[in-house]
Amino acid sequence: MRDILGAFGWVRVTSTLDDVDEVAREFHERRVDVLAICGGDGSDHCTLTSFYRRYGTDALPLLLPLRAGTINYVADATGGRRGTPEQVLTRVVRDYRRGHTHVTTERDLLRVNGSEIGFLLSFGTAVNYLRAYYALDRQGPWPAAKLLGRLIASALAGTHISRAVFQAVEADIDCDGEPLPFRLFTFFFAGTIEQIALGFQPTYLATRKRGYFHVLGGPIPARRLIRRAVRIYRGFPTGEPLLYDCIGKKLAIRFARPTHLMLDGDILEPKDRLEVDVPRRVALIRG
């Protein structure tokens, strides 16, 4: 990557969150134009959180997610060009050197409890699925699809695997001051990107209106959710009365007990309260 960048940029390897904070300070002082993040969606989340904290009201650099992690749905959802990190970086640096305009897209950022920054929030079933996924010997699209197939088969047969994953979470949730009509949630997503892992599009309204995110969640049983799987995959309304389906600007979540949450593929420490809003937009290079 240093050879690719030459005199046009800097490569920094971060092994701790403190390292990321230091890079955010350095790049803010250098006024970098493009921030390429070589990692998965969890790396994007950690980096954006540090850079948002450091930059404050200053505009963030153009973002370039490089597909190098176990989960890369941010790059998929924003139309990022496929290829190795080196291949994508080479194309972007070539355009930069020649003064060409980058092909970009914009997305709103989610802010959780005033500090954590990302694009997709979930809890309950998504967290349980990710734990099972990260416990596999190998990660990637094919192992993830096989695991999903096992869960579907388990749900249809009513075995313990699906019961362990599809556990209901008790919470009171308000969206823009209006309470959601449920207190139990087996399925929940709030996001500013349409697509998640394996191409599913539960938050299909994520980009419908600037400054808003899409909320989809409720106490839908596993078998009933499976019957709606094709519509969720294709990004269509489910028509399911046991799913709240709407866009909003602010979300307040009060869990009955401290609950783990997922933000862009990262499983965060248990929280008993969440305040979610949209602080700003960011531009991403498609490569």
Backbone as a ProteinNet text record, in pm:
[ID]
protein_1_A
[PRIMARY]
MRDILGAFGWVRVTSTLDDVDEVAREFHERRVDVLAICGGDGSDHCTLTSFYRRYGTDALPLLLPLRAGTINYVADATGGRRGTPEQVLTRVVRDYRRGHTHVTTERDLLRVNGSEIGFLLSFGTAVNYLRAYYALDRQGPWPAAKLLGRLIASALAGTHISRAVFQAVEADIDCDGEPLPFRLFTFFFAGTIEQIALGFQPTYLATRKRGYFHVLGGPIPARRLIRRAVRIYRGFPTGEPLLYDCIGKKLAIRFARPTHLMLDGDILEPKDRLEVDVPRRVALIRG
[TERTIARY]
82.8	0	87	200.2	292	343.2	372.6	418	309.1	183.2	72.2	53.1	60.3	37	153.5	276.3	392.3	391.7	405.3	409.7	270.2	165.5	30	-47	16.2	-57.6	28.6	-36.4	30.8	-42.9	31.1	-26	-0.6	-105.1	-92.1	-158.8	-87.5	-139.9	-183.6	-307.7	-363.1	-395.6	-333.7	-359.2	-446.6	-468.3	-554.4	-642.5	-745.8	-831.2	-755.6	-657.8	-574.4	-496.2	-450.9	-381.6	-473.4	-600	-695.8	-716	-725.6	-739.1	-620	-499.7	-379.3	-377.9	-421.9	-429.4	-532.9	-644.7	-746.7	-688.6	-612.1	-548	-451.5	-365.7	-266.6	-332.2	-431.4	-493.2	-576.2	-631.2	-702.6	-605.4	-488.7	-388.1	-335.2	-323.4	-274.8	-383.5	-507.5	-621.4	-629.5	-633.1	-638	-769.1	-762.9	-880.7	-959.8	-887.3	-950.6	-901.1	-995.1	-961.8	-1000.1	-900.6	-924.9	-910.1	-1010.4	-1010.5	-1000.3	-888	-864.8	-904.7	-1027.1	-1080.8	-1226.5	-1295.7	-1437.4	-1522.9	-1651.7	-1744.4	-1715.1	-1665.1	-1627.5	-1514	-1419.2	-1310.4	-1364.2	-1460.7	-1523.1	-1587.2	-1660.7	-1729.2	-1630.8	-1525.3	-1427.3	-1355.7	-1320	-1249.3	-1338.7	-1462.5	-1554.5	-1582.1	-1591.8	-1616	-1502.1	-1378.1	-1262.1	-1253.8	-1273.5	-1261.8	-1373.9	-1494.6	-1605.2	-1575.1	-1521.2	-1486.9	-1377.9	-1277.2	-1165.6	-1205.7	-1282.3	-1312.3	-1417.7	-1505.5	-1608.2	-1698.4	-1706.3	-1793	-1724.4	-1594.3	-1523.6	-1572.2	-1568.4	-1613.1	-1518.9	-1575.7	-1495.4	-1439.6	-1326.3	-1272.3	-1366.6	-1343.5	-1411	-1370	-1465.5	-1436.6	-1423.3	-1327.9	-1307.3	-1296.5	-1408.9	-1401.2	-1335	-1227.7	-1158.8	-1201.1	-1239.8	-1296.9	-1186.7	-1167.2	-1062.4	-1107.6	-1237.3	-1285.1	-1374.5	-1424.1	-1515.7	-1654.4	-1690.2	-1819	-1791.8	-1843.8	-1818.2	-1947	-2055.7	-2182.7	-2193.2	-2109.5	-2111.6	-2064.5	-1955.4	-1907	-2010.5	-2077.7	-2181.3	-2297.4	-2343	-2460.9	-2436.2	-2311.2	-2280.7	-2225.6	-2228.8	-2185.3	-2036	-1960.7	-1815.2	-1767	-1667.2	-1615.9	-1548.3	-1566.9	-1508	-1362.2	-1288.6	-1147.1	-1070.9	-944.5	-862.9	-842	-806.6	-778.7	-674.9	-572.4	-467.8	-521.4	-606.2	-661.9	-750.1	-838	-928.2	-848.9	-752	-671.1	-593.2	-541.2	-466.6	-553.3	-678.1	-767.4	-797.5	-822.7	-857.4	-736.1	-618.1	-497.3	-466.5	-488.1	-465.6	-556.3	-685.2	-776.6	-733.3	-688.3	-647	-527.7	-430.1	-310.9	-344.5	-441.5	-477.9	-577.8	-621.6	-716.7	-858.1	-887.4	-1023	-1117.3	-1243.8	-1345.2	-1383.1	-1386.9	-1423.9	-1575	-1613.7	-1755.3	-1793.7	-1886.3	-1918.1	-2067.7	-2099.9	-2237.4	-2239.9	-2355.7	-2366.4	-2457.3	-2424.8	-2509.4	-2508.8	-2622.4	-2626.8	-2555.3	-2499.5	-2436.8	-2535.2	-2530.8	-2603.9	-2512.6	-2567.1	-2492.3	-2566.5	-2495.5	-2554.4	-2498.2	-2589.4	-2553.5	-2451.1	-2461.1	-2379.9	-2235.7	-2194	-2051.2	-2020.1	-2087.9	-2057.2	-2118.9	-2037.7	-2080.4	-2080.5	-2184.2	-2191.6	-2304.5	-2348.1	-2454.8	-2571.5	-2547.7	-2651.9	-2648.4	-2764.1	-2777.7	-2876	-2844	-2935.8	-2906.9	-2996.3	-2975.4	-3054	-3036.5	-3112.3	-3065.4	-3151.8	-3123.6	-2995.8	-2974.4	-2854.3	-2727.9	-2729.4	-2613.4	-2587.8	-2694	-2679	-2626.8	-2676	-2627	-2479	-2439.6	-2299	-2208.2	-2253.6	-2173	-2150.5	-2257.1	-2242.5	-2152.8	-2162.9	-2082	-1934.4	-1904.4	-1764.9	-1702.8	-1785.8	-1734.4	-1697.6	-1734.8	-1701.8	-1551.2	-1503.1	-1359.9	-1320.1	-1412.6	-1385.6	-1502.1	-1467.5	-1570.9	-1572	-1684.1	-1699.7	-1842.8	-1877.3	-2016.3	-2069.3	-1988.2	-2037.4	-2061.7	-1967.7	-1998	-2116.7	-2130.3	-2244.1	-2375.6	-2376	-2497.8	-2532	-2430.7	-2455.4	-2513.6	-2460	-2511.7	-2656.8	-2688.4	-2826.8	-2917.9	-2870.8	-2950	-2977.8	-2877.1	-2896.4	-3000.6	-2997.7	-3093.9	-3235.5	-3249.4	-3382.1	-3435.9	-3350.3	-3393.9	-3430.3	-3353.1	-3381.4	-3513.2	-3538.9	-3664.8	-3784.5	-3773	-3883.6	-3906.3	-3795.8	-3808	-3834.1	-3816	-3839.3	-3732.5	-3607	-3499	-3433.7	-3338.9	-3284.6	-3197.3	-3136	-3045.2	-3119.7	-3236	-3312.1	-3367	-3407.1	-3458.5	-3351.2	-3225.4	-3115.6	-3086.1	-3103.7	-3074.4	-3192	-3315.2	-3433.7	-3493.5	-3413.9	-3463.5	-3519.3	-3633.3	-3695.7	-3624.6	-3612.6	-3555.4	-3667.8	-3678	-3782.1	-3729.2	-3804.8	-3760.9	-3879.4	-3870.1	-3962.5	-3889.3	-3947.6	-3882	-3973.7	-3918.8	-3988.8	-3916.8	-3991.1	-3936.5	-3997.5	-3913.2	-3959.1	-4070.2	-4055.6	-4149.8	-4271.8	-4291.7	-4407.2	-4365	-4433.4	-4392.3	-4425.6	-4333.3	-4361.5	-4465.6	-4549.7	-4661.6	-4621.3	-4492.7	-4446.9	-4350.7	-4342.1	-4242	-4144.9	-4171.8	-4081.3	-4034.3	-3905.3	-3847	-3759.5	-3802.1	-3717.8	-3635.1	-3675	-3610.5	-3608.3	-3488.6	-3481.7	-3360.3	-3384.6	-3276.9	-3312	-3210.5	-3222.4	-3098.7	-3117.1	-3000.2	-3016.6	-2901.9	-2897.6	-2840.4	-2819.6	-2785	-2890.6	-2916.1	-3025.4	-2989.1	-2863.2	-2823.4	-2739.5	-2763.7	-2681.9	-2616.5	-2568.3	-2495.3	-2579.8	-2512	-2571.3	-2673.1	-2670.2	-2756.1	-2896.2	-2932.1	-3065.7	-3081.5	-3204.2	-3231.9	-3349.8	-3334.1	-3445.5	-3474.2	-3369.2	-3387.1	-3392.2	-3490.2	-3500.1	-3534.5	-3581.3	-3613	-3499.6	-3382.4	-3274.1	-3230.5	-3238.5	-3192.6	-3308.5	-3428.7	-3546.5	-3547.9	-3505.6	-3516.2	-3391.8	-3333	-3211	-3234.1	-3140	-3149.5	-3234.4	-3279.3	-3364.2	-3296.9	-3341.2	-3301.2	-3426	-3409.9	-3522.3	-3522.4	-3638.5	-3656	-3749.4	-3703.5	-3785.7	-3767.2	-3875.4	-3861.1	-3993	-3992.3	-4111	-4097	-4204.6	-4199.2	-4232.1	-4194.2	-4230.9	-4163.9	-4239.4	-4179.1	-4088.4	-3996.4	-3897.6	-3962.9	-4060.8	-4123.9	-4194.7	-4258.2	-4328.3	-4229.4	-4113.8	-4009.3	-3954.7	-3939	-3888	-3981.9	-4112.6	-4208.4	-4195	-4136.9	-4116.4	-3973.5	-3892.3	-3749	-3722.3	-3798.6	-3775.7	-3802.1	-3907.7	-3939.4	-3832.7	-3782.3	-3675	-3548.1	-3520.2	-3401.1	-3408.9	-3525.2	-3540	-3566.7	-3581	-3603.6	-3744.8	-3843.2	-3984.2	-4050.1	-4158.5	-4234.5	-4286.9	-4281.3	-4323.6	-4474.4	-4542.3	-4685	-4714	-4615.6	-4627	-4674.1	-4790.8	-4841.6	-4755.7	-4671.2	-4584.4	-4447.7	-4437.3	-4314	-4347.5	-4286.8	-4295	-4202.6	-4251.2	-4177.2	-4195.2	-4092.9	-4108.8	-3972.1	-3966.1	-3843.8	-3856.5	-3741.1	-3742.1	-3611.8	-3610.9	-3490.7	-3425	-3505.9	-3453.2	-3517.8	-3437.6	-3483.8	-3438.3	-3530.5	-3496.9	-3534.5	-3436.2	-3457.4	-3423.6	-3516.6	-3494.8	-3513.8	-3402.5	-3407.6	-3451.4	-3519.2	-3559.4	-3437.4	-3331.8	-3204.4	-3092.7	-2971	-2860.1	-2846.7	-2837.2	-2842.6	-2727.6	-2664.9	-2562.2	-2625.9	-2552.9	-2601.4	-2495	-2538.3	-2449.8	-2450.3	-2330.4	-2316.5	-2214.6	-2262	-2176.4	-2089.4	-2150.9	-2079.3	-2001.7	-1987.7	-1921.7	-2024.8	-1996.8	-2083.3	-2032.5	-2114.2	-2074.6	-2119.5	-2061.6	-2092.6	-2240.6	-2296.7	-2439.8	-2473.9	-2587.8	-2641	-2784.1	-2828.1	-2967.6	-3051.1	-2980.9	-3050.3	-2973	-3045.6	-2983.8	-3057	-2980.2	-3034.5	-2968.8	-3049.5	-2997.4	-3046	-2953.2	-2991.4	-2899.1	-2920.9	-2843.2	-2772.2	-2642.1	-2573.3	-2529.5	-2497.8	-2447.7	-2442.1	-2410.3	-2389.6	-2240.7	-2206.8	-2068.5	-2066.5	-1963.3	-1948.9	-1853.7	-1889.5	-1808	-1771.7	-1646.6	-1600.1	-1639.1	-1697.2	-1735.1	-1617.8	-1509.8	-1389.9	-1381.2
-120.4	0	126.5	120.4	235.3	257.1	147.9	159.4	218.4	180.1	232.1	382	423.8	564.1	653.6	603.1	686	811.6	927	1054.6	1115.3	1039.3	1094.4	1058.7	991.5	956.8	884.6	839.8	774.7	647	545.9	420.2	410.9	382.4	368.5	238.2	158.3	32.4	55.9	21.9	46.6	-86.4	-111.8	-236.2	-213.9	-88.1	-55.7	63.4	85.4	202.1	331.8	328.9	447.5	481.9	378.4	402.1	472.1	429.3	491.7	638.7	667.5	806.6	890.5	833.4	906.5	932.9	834.4	853.8	961.8	961.5	1064.8	1203.3	1216.6	1345.7	1385.7	1289.6	1318.4	1356.1	1277.5	1303.3	1430.9	1466.6	1594.3	1709.8	1699.8	1805.1	1811.7	1695.7	1692.9	1727.9	1736.3	1769.8	1673.8	1545.1	1444.4	1456.1	1425.9	1433.3	1303.8	1189.3	1058.4	971.3	906	812	672.5	588.5	448.8	362.8	280.2	193.8	49.2	-15	-152.9	-246.9	-294.1	-382.2	-411.6	-471.6	-498.6	-386.2	-413.7	-311.4	-269.3	-361.2	-324	-223	-239.1	-142	-6.4	-7.2	119.1	189.6	113.8	170.8	232.2	158.7	209.4	333.3	330	442.9	565.1	547	660.3	721.9	638.3	690.1	780.9	738	820	946.5	933.9	1050.8	1151.3	1101.7	1193	1272.1	1203.1	1270.4	1374.7	1344.3	1435.6	1551.6	1525.8	1629.5	1727.9	1685.1	1775.6	1824.1	1955.5	2012.3	2019.6	1989.9	1990.5	1874.5	1895.1	1790.9	1670.9	1551.7	1429.9	1408.1	1337.9	1308.5	1217.5	1210.2	1107.7	970.7	880.3	748.1	645.9	555.8	447.1	316.6	243.3	113.4	9.6	-51.8	-157.4	-291.6	-383.1	-510.9	-602.2	-600.8	-684.9	-751.7	-748.2	-804.3	-925.2	-978.5	-1092.7	-1049.1	-922.2	-867.8	-735	-717.6	-596.6	-542.4	-538.5	-498.5	-348.5	-267	-123.2	-98.6	-165.6	-152	-203.7	-314.4	-368.2	-270.2	-216.9	-130.3	1.7	47.6	176.5	160.7	37.9	16.3	17	-13.9	-16	-118.9	-79.1	-170.1	-289.6	-406	-527.5	-540.2	-618.8	-639.2	-641.1	-676.6	-675.3	-530.9	-510.6	-373.1	-302.8	-375.9	-315.6	-274	-357.8	-325.4	-201.6	-194.6	-79.5	46.5	35.9	153.1	202.3	111.5	150.4	232.7	190.1	264.8	403.5	412.6	542.1	636.1	584.7	668.4	715.1	627.6	667.4	784.1	777.7	888.7	1014.7	997	1112.4	1182.7	1103.3	1162	1238.3	1187	1249.4	1362.8	1386.5	1493.9	1462.2	1333.3	1294.1	1302.2	1326	1328.4	1185.5	1157.4	1023.3	1002.4	879.1	842.7	818.7	897.1	891.6	871.8	838.1	832.3	883.1	925	977.7	890.2	881.9	813	892.7	886.7	944.2	851.4	909.5	832.8	813.9	698.1	674.3	709	776.4	804.4	740.4	658.8	586.4	642.3	688.5	745.5	857.4	933.6	1052.5	1029.3	902.8	879.5	774.7	660.2	552.6	584.2	570	607	483.9	471.3	359.4	380.3	269.9	275.4	182.3	76.9	-22.9	-70.5	-63.3	-101.3	-217.1	-310.8	-420.4	-476.8	-565.5	-637.4	-767.5	-854.1	-978.7	-1080.2	-1114	-1219.9	-1193.1	-1069.5	-1037.4	-1060.9	-1022.2	-1043.1	-1192.5	-1268.3	-1413	-1481.3	-1437.4	-1493.8	-1462.2	-1338.8	-1301.1	-1379.8	-1403.6	-1484.8	-1624.7	-1683.3	-1815.7	-1810.4	-1702.3	-1686.6	-1670.6	-1584.6	-1562.1	-1685.7	-1777	-1900.4	-2006	-1984.2	-2080.7	-2084.6	-2197.1	-2209	-2115	-2093.9	-2006.1	-1909.3	-1783.2	-1684.6	-1651.6	-1601	-1563.3	-1584.3	-1545.7	-1557.3	-1700.3	-1798.3	-1935	-1991.4	-1979.8	-2025.5	-1951.3	-1821	-1744.9	-1796.4	-1828.2	-1881.6	-2019.3	-2103.5	-2236.1	-2225.4	-2132.3	-2112.3	-2066	-1975.3	-1928.3	-2043.2	-2128.9	-2244.3	-2337.4	-2359.2	-2442.4	-2381.6	-2249.6	-2183.5	-2193.5	-2178.9	-2191.4	-2332.2	-2431.7	-2570.5	-2595.8	-2538.8	-2556.1	-2490.1	-2372	-2302.2	-2381.7	-2439.8	-2518.6	-2645.9	-2702.1	-2824.6	-2796.4	-2670.3	-2634	-2684	-2695.6	-2745.5	-2631.8	-2667.8	-2572.1	-2465.5	-2492.5	-2394.2	-2265.9	-2277.5	-2157.3	-2089.7	-2168.2	-2107.2	-2026.2	-2073.4	-2000.4	-1868.9	-1867.3	-1746.9	-1649.9	-1702.1	-1616.3	-1592.7	-1538.2	-1506.3	-1364.1	-1347.1	-1215.1	-1126.8	-998.8	-897.9	-804	-778.8	-689.6	-546.3	-454.7	-315	-224.4	-101.8	4.9	93.5	112.9	188.5	300.1	420.8	535.5	578.8	604.2	656.5	794.1	896.8	1035.6	1066.9	1015.5	1044.7	956.9	872.5	783.3	642.5	581.8	447	341.5	246.9	133.2	45	-24.9	-99.9	-234.4	-258.4	-386.4	-362	-462.7	-458.6	-575.5	-670.1	-781.8	-774.2	-802.9	-793.5	-915.8	-996.2	-1105.9	-1062.4	-951.9	-904	-752.5	-692	-545.7	-496	-395.7	-325.7	-178.1	-93.7	48.6	85.2	142.3	165.7	277.4	327.6	427.2	366.7	234.6	162.5	54.5	23.3	-67.1	-213	-246.4	-385.8	-432.2	-557	-615.9	-742.3	-827.7	-946.8	-1035.2	-1101	-1197.2	-1132.9	-1000.6	-931.4	-901.2	-934.7	-904.7	-753.3	-705	-561.1	-530.9	-554.4	-526.2	-376.9	-294.2	-149.6	-84.4	-124.6	-83.1	65.1	130.7	273.9	360.6	302	371.6	499.5	502.5	620.8	701.4	672.5	737	887.8	928.7	1069.5	1112.4	1221.5	1273.5	1302.8	1257.9	1283.8	1184.3	1077.3	976	838.9	748	607.9	521.2	396.3	303.1	212.3	193.3	105.6	-8	-131	-248.6	-345.5	-376.9	-468.5	-502.9	-617	-659.4	-802.2	-856.9	-990	-1104.9	-1092.2	-1192.9	-1327.1	-1438.1	-1569.5	-1611.1	-1701.9	-1743.3	-1798.2	-1887.6	-1946.9	-1842.6	-1748.5	-1642.3	-1550.6	-1525.8	-1444.4	-1513.5	-1645.3	-1720.5	-1705	-1702.3	-1685.3	-1548.3	-1453.3	-1318.2	-1299.2	-1405.2	-1392.1	-1340.8	-1387.1	-1344.2	-1194.8	-1145.5	-1003.3	-920.3	-970.8	-899.4	-899.3	-1010.3	-1019.2	-919.4	-906.3	-820.8	-674.3	-644.6	-506.4	-458.4	-547.2	-512.3	-502.1	-423	-424.1	-564.8	-604.7	-740.5	-752.2	-640.1	-647.3	-725.5	-736.9	-818	-731.8	-763.5	-682.2	-690.9	-792	-805	-741.8	-654.5	-578.6	-430.4	-347.7	-202.5	-165.4	-86.3	-59.1	87.6	171.6	315.4	382.7	507.4	585.6	683.2	727.2	820.2	895.9	998.1	1079.1	1051.5	1006.6	979.3	854.1	779.9	654.7	650.6	616.6	598.3	455.7	380.7	240.8	221.5	163	131.7	-18.6	-90.1	-234.9	-272.3	-385.3	-434.7	-475.6	-518.1	-552.9	-519	-494.1	-459.8	-561	-510.5	-594.6	-559.9	-665.2	-643.4	-588.9	-505.1	-454.6	-471.6	-468.3	-479.9	-348.8	-296.6	-177	-207.9	-218.4	-247.7	-371.2	-478.8	-603.8	-617.4	-510.9	-516.3	-542.1	-635.2	-658.6	-572.5	-478.4	-383.4	-430.2	-370.2	-404.7	-379.8	-454.3	-438	-294.9	-249.5	-117.7	-135.3	-46.6	-50.1	58.5	157.6	264.5	301.4	333.7	380.6	505.3	603.7	720.5	724	715	703.2	822.4	886	994.9	997.4	1096.7	1111.9	1246.6	1248.9	1376.5	1444.1	1365.1	1423.7	1317.1	1364.3	1273.6	1261.5	1156.5	1134.7	1085.1	1120.5	1077.5	959.3	859	739.6	722.3	683.2	658.1	515.3	501.7	368.2	291.4	361.2	295.3	294.2
0	0	0	70.1	65.4	-76.4	-146.9	-285.6	-373.2	-348.4	-428.4	-405.1	-280.5	-246.6	-286.8	-269.7	-299.1	-213.7	-279.3	-206.9	-188.8	-225	-221.8	-94.9	0.7	122.1	223.2	329	441	476.9	516.9	564.1	713.8	789.6	934.4	977.1	1054.1	1106.5	1250.3	1282	1415.5	1482.2	1596	1669.5	1792	1830.6	1945.1	1909.2	1989.4	1967.7	1993.2	2084.4	2106.5	1980.4	1908.4	1781.7	1682.6	1678.4	1586.5	1623.8	1753.7	1798.3	1754.5	1763.5	1723.3	1573.4	1494.3	1349.8	1315.7	1386.8	1363.8	1390.4	1497.9	1527.9	1417.6	1374.2	1270.4	1138.2	1096	966.5	966.8	1082.2	1092.3	1073.3	1135.1	1121.1	977.9	911.6	773.6	672.2	716	629.8	510.7	541.6	435.4	358.2	229.6	142.6	144.5	150.1	139.8	254.3	322.4	429	383.3	353.8	315.2	440.2	467.1	585.2	537.7	570.7	527.1	640.1	634.1	737.3	704.4	796.6	776.8	831.4	845.2	892.4	1036.2	1119.6	1255	1256.7	1164.2	1152	1108.4	1016.2	973.9	1092.9	1173.5	1289.5	1387.7	1423.9	1520.3	1466.1	1337.8	1278.4	1269.4	1225	1215.2	1351.5	1454.9	1589.2	1633.6	1612.7	1650.7	1566.6	1434.9	1348.4	1374	1400.7	1431.3	1558.5	1658.2	1784.1	1762.9	1680.8	1657.7	1567.6	1462	1364.6	1413.7	1504.9	1554.2	1442.1	1424.3	1320.6	1184.4	1177.8	1049.7	962.7	832.4	739.4	745.1	743.8	740.4	600.1	588.3	453.9	376	245.9	166.5	218.8	234.9	289.6	177.3	194	98.5	176.1	194.9	263.5	172.7	220.8	146.7	204.2	117.4	161.9	214.8	346.5	404.9	533.9	563.8	689.3	668.6	780	771.8	725.3	749.9	705.5	635.5	513.4	435	373.5	451.3	390.1	368.4	435.4	406.9	264	224.4	86.7	-12.4	21.3	-67.8	-81.2	32.2	32.4	-38.5	-41	-103.8	-244.4	-297.7	-435.1	-453.3	-347.8	-357.7	-457.9	-539.5	-641.6	-576.6	-635.2	-580.3	-624.3	-548	-573.6	-442.8	-448.3	-327.8	-282.9	-155.8	-110.7	-197.7	-240.2	-322.7	-459.5	-517.9	-649.4	-644.2	-544.4	-532.2	-501.6	-410.5	-376.3	-497.4	-578.2	-698.3	-792.1	-813.7	-903.3	-849.1	-717.7	-658.3	-660.3	-629.2	-630.9	-772.8	-871.4	-1011.2	-1048	-1009.5	-1037.1	-963	-839.5	-758.1	-822.6	-865.8	-927.6	-1055.1	-1130.4	-1257.8	-1241.2	-1118.3	-1093.8	-1133.8	-1151	-1188.9	-1069.2	-1096.3	-991.1	-953.1	-824.5	-778.9	-792.5	-821.2	-819.1	-673.1	-620.9	-477.9	-455.4	-332.7	-286.9	-143.7	-96.4	40.1	123.7	252.2	349.3	479.7	550.6	685.1	782.5	886.5	992.9	1107.7	1170.9	1295.5	1412.2	1511.7	1634.9	1751.9	1828.1	1940.2	2070.7	2156.8	2287.1	2274.7	2167.9	2151.9	2115.8	2096.6	2074.9	1968.8	1971.9	1878	1741.3	1636.7	1502.2	1411.6	1329.9	1236.3	1138	1076.5	977.1	1009	1088.6	1111.7	1256.1	1322.7	1462.9	1475.8	1564.7	1591	1729.4	1773.9	1899.5	1892.4	1991	1995.9	1893.8	1798.7	1702.3	1623.4	1578.6	1499.9	1581.4	1709.1	1795.8	1814.9	1839.1	1858.8	1732.8	1616.6	1491.3	1472.3	1500.5	1483.7	1576.9	1698.4	1789.8	1733.2	1679	1618.8	1495.6	1419.1	1298.4	1333.3	1431.4	1469.3	1534.4	1585.5	1647	1543.9	1416.3	1312	1287.8	1238	1206.6	1093.5	998.8	886	870.4	832.3	805.2	656.2	612.5	472.8	428.7	305	257.1	261.9	219.4	214.8	355.1	450.8	587.1	648.5	619.5	673	616.1	486.1	423.2	478.7	500.1	557.2	697.3	776.9	912.5	907.1	815.7	801.5	761.6	670.6	630.2	747.1	832.6	952.1	1044.6	1060.2	1148.4	1092.6	960.9	899.5	919.3	894.8	914	1059.4	1151.5	1293.5	1331.5	1274.6	1305.4	1255.8	1137.2	1082.2	1162.3	1216.1	1294.8	1442.3	1483.6	1623.2	1718.3	1671.3	1757.1	1834.8	1921.7	2018.4	1953.7	1836.4	1775.7	1744.2	1679.4	1645.1	1770.5	1869.7	1992.6	2063	2055.6	2118.6	2047	1913.8	1836.2	1837.3	1817.2	1809.2	1948.2	2037.2	2170.5	2172.2	2233.7	2239.5	2341	2306.6	2394.4	2436.6	2565.4	2616.4	2620.8	2560.6	2555.8	2526.8	2576.6	2539.1	2438.8	2322	2215.9	2167.8	2160.6	2104	1977.5	1871.6	1747.2	1722.7	1727.2	1714.9	1814.4	1935.9	2043.3	2047.9	1946.7	1943.1	1984.1	2082.9	2125.4	2021	2002.3	1916.3	1983.8	1906.5	1964.9	2024.3	2045.1	2100.4	2216.8	2306	2412.9	2402.7	2312.8	2287.3	2142	2121.9	1988.1	1961.4	1864.5	1817.7	1697.2	1636.1	1513.7	1520.8	1500.2	1506.2	1428.4	1342.7	1273.1	1262.9	1277.5	1247.8	1167.6	1048.3	965.4	864.9	820.4	713.8	586.1	584.7	462.6	440	313.8	280.8	298.5	275.3	261.8	379.3	422.8	527.8	470.8	559	516.1	424.5	330.9	236.9	143	133.7	38.6	86.2	210.2	262.1	277	255.7	259.8	352.8	482.5	573.9	586.2	582.7	597	459.5	381.2	241.5	225.9	333.8	328.8	384.2	405.3	474.9	405	273.5	200.2	141.6	186.8	128.7	155.8	275.2	311.7	389	348	410.1	558.2	642.6	786	861.9	795.9	859	849.2	934.5	924.9	923.5	885.2	874.8	997.7	1057.3	1173.1	1133.9	1157	1130.6	1245.9	1317.1	1429	1494.5	1565.1	1636.7	1687.7	1744.6	1807	1711.4	1587.1	1487.4	1518.4	1521	1543.9	1428	1457	1357.3	1231.3	1246.3	1127.1	1043.3	1109.3	1036.4	965	1028.8	966.2	841.2	847.9	733.4	612.9	639	528.7	462.3	534.2	478.9	428.6	429.9	400.7	259.6	161.5	23.7	8.8	71.3	62.7	133.8	246.7	316.8	232.8	168.3	83.9	-32.5	-91.7	-209.7	-174.9	-45.9	-5.4	-29	-6.8	-22.5	115.1	127.2	253.1	281.8	407.6	442.8	457.8	488	516.5	642.7	730.6	851.2	969.3	1027.8	1139.6	1265.1	1275.8	1392.8	1370.8	1270	1246.7	1232.5	1316.1	1299.4	1184.5	1089.3	965.6	930.9	962.3	941.9	942.9	896.8	907.5	1023.9	1075.5	1187.6	1196.8	1283.1	1303.6	1438.7	1535.6	1669.3	1724.9	1800.4	1858.5	2003.9	2093.6	2235.6	2274.5	2323.5	2359	2506.4	2582.6	2724.3	2740.8	2758.7	2774	2914.6	2927.1	3059.1	3141.5	3072.7	3137.9	3040.5	3089.7	2999.3	2886.2	2764.8	2644.7	2551.1	2495.6	2393.8	2267.4	2195.2	2068.7	1961.3	1836.8	1722.5	1646.8	1621.1	1539	1430	1307.2	1192.2	1214.1	1262.4	1278.2	1407.1	1483.6	1613.9	1722.9	1812.2	1927.5	2042	2086.6	2190	2327.2	2429.4	2567.3	2598.1	2696	2726.7	2769.1	2721.3	2757.2	2806.4	2895.3	2936.2	2868.7	2809.4	2737.7	2610.9	2506.8	2383.1	2335.1	2292.4	2224.4	2085.8	1982.4	1846	1764.5	1691.6	1602.8	1482.3	1394.9	1272.1	1277.5	1308.6	1326.3	1197.1	1091.8	967.6	858.8	737.4	625.3	596	526.3	487.8	343.1	269.9	131.2	123.8	44.1	27.7	-119.5	-144.8	-281.1	-319.1	-435.6	-482	-543	-571.5	-621.7	-772.1
[MASK]
+++++++++++++++++++++++++++++++++++++++++++++++++++++++++++++++++++++++++++++++++++++++++++++++++++++++++++++++++++++++++++++++++++++++++++++++++++++++++++++++++++++++++++++++++++++++++++++++++++++++++++++++++++++++++++++++++++++++++++++++++++++++++++++++++++++++++++++++++++++++++++++++

